[in-house]
Amino acid sequence: MDDKTMQGWLGCWEKKTSPWHHDDVHEAIEKHHEILMTSLTAKNKIFIPLCGKTVDIKWLADRGNEVVGLEASEIAVKEVFTEQNIEYTSEDAPAVKGKLYRSTDNKIKVYCCDLFLFSAEIESEFSGIWDRGSLVALSPADQKRYIELIKTLIHPGIGYLLEIPDRDPNNGPPFFISLENVQEGFGPNCSVTKLCAVEKLPPTADIKSMPDMKGMNVFRLTFG
C-alpha cells in the first residue's frame, strides 16, 4: 500500500471516522458463512485482510472458527477486542515489523502491520477468506499486487467471499474492479459467481458524497 493511502487510512481511525464500518455482522456472512468453513477434518481458519474493527471476527470465532485478521491501524485492532469485551494479549511480531494481538483463548489473532509484509510464511492453511473492503480499498495499481499476495494463500477448495462496489471505475475508494480483472488476476482456475446484493449499507456511510455509487455486491470465488 502506498504511503499516501496508508496515511489516509490511519488518519481516518485517528479522527474516529470509519464510514465503512458495520455495527452488525455483515449480511453476507450471516447468510453464506459456511462457504468459508470448508475443512471437514480440521478446525476452520478464516482470514480477514484489512479487517478494521469488524464484528464479523468475533461472530465467526464464536462459531468454532479460528479467525486471523490483518489491519494497519493499531487503534482499530485494539477496538476489535475492547469494544466486544474480548480478553487479549499483544506481542511484537518482527516477521511483519508490527504486532500480533490475540484473544486469550487463541481463537482470534489480528496482525497489526503493513498488508504487504504478510505472507504464507506467517499464516497459511486457510479454509476461507472474507475480502470485504480490502481489495477494493486499494488503488488499481495496488490491486494487482494484492492479488499476487492473496494467490499465495489460496488453494483448491478454499472458500472466498469478495465484496465489490457498483460504481464509476474512476472513483474510489472503495474502488470498482471488474469481474474480468478479478478472473484475469487470479488466473484461469478462478471462477466468479454473484451471491447477493448488499441491502444494508453501514449506517455512517455518506452515500451523498458518492453519487455514482449504485450499491455493493458480494461474489463467491472458487479455485479449481
One Martini backbone bead per residue (centre of mass of N, CA, C, O) as a GRO file, in nm:
protein
  224
    1MET     BB    1   0.096   0.037   0.024
    2ASP     BB    2   0.087   0.345  -0.012
    3ASP     BB    3   0.157   0.613   0.186
    4LYS     BB    4  -0.095   0.784   0.131
    5THR     BB    5  -0.304   0.565   0.190
    6MET     BB    6  -0.210   0.492   0.473
    7GLN     BB    7  -0.244   0.775   0.605
    8GLY     BB    8  -0.544   0.801   0.544
    9TRP     BB    9  -0.635   0.553   0.705
   10LEU     BB   10  -0.516   0.631   0.982
   11GLY     BB   11  -0.663   0.907   1.001
   12CYS     BB   12  -0.950   0.799   1.030
   13TRP     BB   13  -0.907   0.660   1.305
   14GLU     BB   14  -0.807   0.912   1.460
   15LYS     BB   15  -1.094   1.066   1.384
   16LYS     BB   16  -1.334   0.862   1.394
   17THR     BB   17  -1.363   0.775   1.071
   18SER     BB   18  -1.585   0.488   0.971
   19PRO     BB   19  -1.807   0.445   0.714
   20TRP     BB   20  -1.750   0.118   0.664
   21HIS     BB   21  -1.869   0.038   0.932
   22HIS     BB   22  -2.016  -0.233   1.094
   23ASP     BB   23  -2.218  -0.304   1.373
   24ASP     BB   24  -2.293  -0.552   1.217
   25VAL     BB   25  -2.323  -0.828   1.074
   26HIS     BB   26  -2.274  -0.933   0.779
   27GLU     BB   27  -2.506  -1.059   0.564
   28ALA     BB   28  -2.316  -1.256   0.408
   29ILE     BB   29  -2.222  -1.410   0.661
   30GLU     BB   30  -2.493  -1.506   0.767
   31LYS     BB   31  -2.568  -1.663   0.488
   32HIS     BB   32  -2.238  -1.765   0.387
   33HIS     BB   33  -2.022  -1.885   0.598
   34GLU     BB   34  -1.986  -2.186   0.496
   35ILE     BB   35  -1.784  -2.119   0.266
   36LEU     BB   36  -1.542  -2.074   0.491
   37MET     BB   37  -1.613  -2.390   0.589
   38THR     BB   38  -1.421  -2.648   0.437
   39SER     BB   39  -1.330  -2.817   0.670
   40LEU     BB   40  -1.361  -3.170   0.769
   41THR     BB   41  -1.084  -3.235   0.971
   42ALA     BB   42  -1.057  -2.935   1.070
   43LYS     BB   43  -1.010  -2.638   1.167
   44ASN     BB   44  -1.124  -2.344   1.088
   45LYS     BB   45  -0.960  -2.082   0.880
   46ILE     BB   46  -0.992  -1.725   0.879
   47PHE     BB   47  -0.940  -1.453   0.654
   48ILE     BB   48  -0.909  -1.083   0.731
   49PRO     BB   49  -0.835  -0.832   0.545
   50LEU     BB   50  -0.857  -0.529   0.637
   51CYS     BB   51  -1.065  -0.539   0.910
   52GLY     BB   52  -1.050  -0.352   1.125
   53LYS     BB   53  -1.343  -0.377   1.362
   54THR     BB   54  -1.494  -0.620   1.295
   55VAL     BB   55  -1.762  -0.832   1.408
   56ASP     BB   56  -1.702  -1.090   1.238
   57ILE     BB   57  -1.483  -1.217   1.405
   58LYS     BB   58  -1.644  -1.308   1.655
   59TRP     BB   59  -1.873  -1.454   1.511
   60LEU     BB   60  -1.687  -1.675   1.389
   61ALA     BB   61  -1.551  -1.769   1.653
   62ASP     BB   62  -1.824  -1.855   1.799
   63ARG     BB   63  -1.833  -2.098   1.558
   64GLY     BB   64  -1.527  -2.243   1.582
   65ASN     BB   65  -1.327  -2.046   1.463
   66GLU     BB   66  -1.040  -1.940   1.321
   67VAL     BB   67  -0.918  -1.595   1.333
   68VAL     BB   68  -0.755  -1.382   1.085
   69GLY     BB   69  -0.623  -1.066   1.103
   70LEU     BB   70  -0.566  -0.745   0.923
   71GLU     BB   71  -0.412  -0.429   1.040
   72ALA     BB   72  -0.275  -0.103   1.049
   73SER     BB   73  -0.452  -0.009   1.286
   74GLU     BB   74  -0.426  -0.001   1.627
   75ILE     BB   75  -0.696   0.111   1.703
   76ALA     BB   76  -0.868  -0.106   1.562
   77VAL     BB   77  -0.750  -0.356   1.693
   78LYS     BB   78  -0.824  -0.291   1.987
   79GLU     BB   79  -1.140  -0.266   1.924
   80VAL     BB   80  -1.199  -0.557   1.868
   81PHE     BB   81  -1.171  -0.620   2.180
   82THR     BB   82  -1.295  -0.390   2.361
   83GLU     BB   83  -1.591  -0.368   2.223
   84GLN     BB   84  -1.624  -0.710   2.284
   85ASN     BB   85  -1.492  -0.824   2.542
   86ILE     BB   86  -1.189  -0.927   2.475
   87GLU     BB   87  -0.944  -1.106   2.575
   88TYR     BB   88  -0.590  -0.996   2.562
   89THR     BB   89  -0.285  -0.999   2.377
   90SER     BB   90   0.054  -0.874   2.317
   91GLU     BB   91   0.307  -0.873   2.047
   92ASP     BB   92   0.572  -0.900   1.879
   93ALA     BB   93   0.619  -0.896   1.498
   94PRO     BB   94   0.895  -0.910   1.313
   95ALA     BB   95   0.801  -1.039   1.036
   96VAL     BB   96   0.595  -0.760   1.009
   97LYS     BB   97   0.672  -0.506   1.169
   98GLY     BB   98   0.486  -0.560   1.437
   99LYS     BB   99   0.181  -0.687   1.570
  100LEU     BB  100   0.021  -0.925   1.800
  101TYR     BB  101  -0.314  -1.003   1.847
  102ARG     BB  102  -0.476  -1.203   2.111
  103SER     BB  103  -0.674  -1.419   2.233
  104THR     BB  104  -0.678  -1.620   2.516
  105ASP     BB  105  -0.815  -1.863   2.329
  106ASN     BB  106  -0.691  -1.844   2.023
  107LYS     BB  107  -0.924  -1.765   1.803
  108ILE     BB  108  -0.780  -1.476   1.785
  109LYS     BB  109  -0.598  -1.294   1.522
  110VAL     BB  110  -0.415  -0.974   1.497
  111TYR     BB  111  -0.244  -0.800   1.261
  112CYS     BB  112  -0.017  -0.521   1.294
  113CYS     BB  113   0.028  -0.411   0.959
  114ASP     BB  114   0.150  -0.439   0.662
  115LEU     BB  115   0.009  -0.613   0.420
  116PHE     BB  116   0.289  -0.666   0.240
  117LEU     BB  117   0.422  -0.841   0.495
  118PHE     BB  118   0.251  -1.066   0.431
  119SER     BB  119   0.235  -1.438   0.450
  120ALA     BB  120   0.254  -1.786   0.436
  121GLU     BB  121   0.478  -1.781   0.665
  122ILE     BB  122   0.280  -1.672   0.885
  123GLU     BB  123   0.007  -1.776   0.734
  124SER     BB  124  -0.199  -2.073   0.678
  125GLU     BB  125  -0.447  -2.286   0.595
  126PHE     BB  126  -0.708  -2.177   0.473
  127SER     BB  127  -1.062  -2.205   0.439
  128GLY     BB  128  -1.097  -1.878   0.434
  129ILE     BB  129  -1.200  -1.559   0.268
  130TRP     BB  130  -1.276  -1.219   0.377
  131ASP     BB  131  -1.334  -0.964   0.123
  132ARG     BB  132  -1.400  -0.666   0.295
  133GLY     BB  133  -1.248  -0.380   0.201
  134SER     BB  134  -0.968  -0.452   0.054
  135LEU     BB  135  -0.926  -0.457  -0.249
  136VAL     BB  136  -1.117  -0.185  -0.279
  137ALA     BB  137  -0.909   0.005  -0.112
  138LEU     BB  138  -0.734  -0.013  -0.359
  139SER     BB  139  -0.560   0.065  -0.601
  140PRO     BB  140  -0.516  -0.063  -0.907
  141ALA     BB  141  -0.212  -0.113  -0.864
  142ASP     BB  142  -0.247  -0.265  -0.582
  143GLN     BB  143  -0.438  -0.493  -0.669
  144LYS     BB  144  -0.229  -0.669  -0.813
  145ARG     BB  145  -0.048  -0.712  -0.565
  146TYR     BB  146  -0.265  -0.836  -0.387
  147ILE     BB  147  -0.332  -1.085  -0.558
  148GLU     BB  148  -0.050  -1.208  -0.539
  149LEU     BB  149  -0.067  -1.255  -0.237
  150ILE     BB  150  -0.331  -1.425  -0.219
  151LYS     BB  151  -0.233  -1.662  -0.403
  152THR     BB  152  -0.046  -1.779  -0.165
  153LEU     BB  153  -0.323  -1.865   0.016
  154ILE     BB  154  -0.444  -2.041  -0.193
  155HIS     BB  155  -0.666  -2.322  -0.274
  156PRO     BB  156  -0.822  -2.585  -0.349
  157GLY     BB  157  -1.143  -2.520  -0.187
  158ILE     BB  158  -1.148  -2.248  -0.106
  159GLY     BB  159  -1.305  -1.988   0.053
  160TYR     BB  160  -1.453  -1.691  -0.124
  161LEU     BB  161  -1.530  -1.354  -0.033
  162LEU     BB  162  -1.646  -1.067  -0.238
  163GLU     BB  163  -1.657  -0.715  -0.226
  164ILE     BB  164  -1.828  -0.493  -0.467
  165PRO     BB  165  -1.863  -0.203  -0.618
  166ASP     BB  166  -2.116  -0.006  -0.789
  167ARG     BB  167  -1.910   0.199  -0.990
  168ASP     BB  168  -1.705   0.424  -1.088
  169PRO     BB  169  -1.380   0.344  -1.185
  170ASN     BB  170  -1.262   0.650  -1.114
  171ASN     BB  171  -1.355   0.590  -0.826
  172GLY     BB  172  -1.228   0.641  -0.486
  173PRO     BB  173  -1.287   0.493  -0.222
  174PRO     BB  174  -1.421   0.242  -0.330
  175PHE     BB  175  -1.310   0.022  -0.578
  176PHE     BB  176  -1.357  -0.084  -0.875
  177ILE     BB  177  -1.381  -0.428  -1.010
  178SER     BB  178  -1.370  -0.638  -1.248
  179LEU     BB  179  -1.431  -0.964  -1.320
  180GLU     BB  180  -1.212  -0.986  -1.533
  181ASN     BB  181  -0.979  -0.890  -1.343
  182VAL     BB  182  -1.012  -1.107  -1.134
  183GLN     BB  183  -0.968  -1.354  -1.320
  184GLU     BB  184  -0.699  -1.264  -1.437
  185GLY     BB  185  -0.544  -1.242  -1.166
  186PHE     BB  186  -0.610  -1.547  -1.060
  187GLY     BB  187  -0.688  -1.708  -1.307
  188PRO     BB  188  -0.818  -1.993  -1.478
  189ASN     BB  189  -0.910  -2.133  -1.185
  190CYS     BB  190  -1.115  -1.894  -1.168
  191SER     BB  191  -1.440  -1.841  -1.027
  192VAL     BB  192  -1.736  -1.622  -1.066
  193THR     BB  193  -2.010  -1.555  -0.828
  194LYS     BB  194  -2.307  -1.427  -0.758
  195LEU     BB  195  -2.482  -1.391  -0.450
  196CYS     BB  196  -2.530  -1.071  -0.363
  197ALA     BB  197  -2.693  -0.798  -0.253
  198VAL     BB  198  -2.652  -0.522  -0.060
  199GLU     BB  199  -2.887  -0.385   0.175
  200LYS     BB  200  -2.683  -0.306   0.422
  201LEU     BB  201  -2.547  -0.026   0.493
  202PRO     BB  202  -2.366   0.165   0.655
  203PRO     BB  203  -2.487   0.415   0.865
  204THR     BB  204  -2.219   0.614   0.797
  205ALA     BB  205  -2.258   0.628   0.507
  206ASP     BB  206  -2.177   0.867   0.245
  207ILE     BB  207  -2.364   0.864  -0.028
  208LYS     BB  208  -2.374   1.166  -0.122
  209SER     BB  209  -2.051   1.156  -0.186
  210MET     BB  210  -2.154   0.898  -0.390
  211PRO     BB  211  -2.339   0.925  -0.669
  212ASP     BB  212  -2.220   0.658  -0.826
  213MET     BB  213  -2.344   0.472  -0.616
  214LYS     BB  214  -2.539   0.167  -0.655
  215GLY     BB  215  -2.370  -0.052  -0.483
  216MET     BB  216  -2.338  -0.386  -0.341
  217ASN     BB  217  -2.144  -0.690  -0.399
  218VAL     BB  218  -2.135  -1.048  -0.366
  219PHE     BB  219  -1.874  -1.290  -0.419
  220ARG     BB  220  -1.774  -1.608  -0.548
  221LEU     BB  221  -1.472  -1.783  -0.516
  222THR     BB  222  -1.322  -2.035  -0.721
  223PHE     BB  223  -1.078  -2.316  -0.709
  224GLY     BB  224  -0.922  -2.573  -0.917
   0.00000   0.00000   0.00000
